[in-house]
């Protein structure tokens, strides 16, 4: 069966060249670690789908030494787990997909498969690109199927059998710069190769995203931002609840 996650074929090489230096990857990883600590402190088994180079999985494993971590990606050969055909049931306390769901054509099916693979009351942590108005040639080049709204994603999660624990935007303080870039790309119809900003600008954006992280940690909701984070908990589907009765 073909992989359900659509990535450029050079995706892992590109990520490996960026992750240790680009402001966004480090900031997002810290936001994820905070979200796990707040929402899923008791988790002991963790599956990451679309894990890429393993950058987030390594950081999460280091932050939570008691968390048994499995990382899978469609570009990593035998370690691939198809997001639309997850071969587990009631197996994991926590599943993460970080800027992956937008690469999946059938996102509703993927969420249903994740629901199946989670243990009762298991958790799902997602990040996705937000605001369809920010669509640009960079999204098409990255093989995104969509950018989300919070309303659309929460509806999909509820339909798949999840209870929303928290959701927040991030890339909020950098949003004006991101919006200007998206507009410029649309006007020029250009999809530039991913690369780190110049060092001073990279440091400036890193400082801005540190402010995003501080606001989220202070439980201040961020309604706008180029990215969206949602933490959700598995709720039994009605048929599952009835099936458990004797």
ABEGO torsion letter per residue (X at the ends): XBBABBBBAAAAAAAAAAAAABAAAAAAAAAAAAAAAAABAABABBBBBGAEAGAAAAAAAAABAABBBBBBBAAAEAABBBAABBABBGABABBBBBGAAAABABAAAAAAAAAAABBBGBBBBBBBBBGAAABBAAAAAAGBABBBBAAAAAAAAAAAGBBBABBBBBGAAAAAAAAAAAAAAAAAGBBBBBBBBBAAAAAAAAAAAAAAAAAAAAGBBBABEABBBBBBBBBBBAAAAAAABX
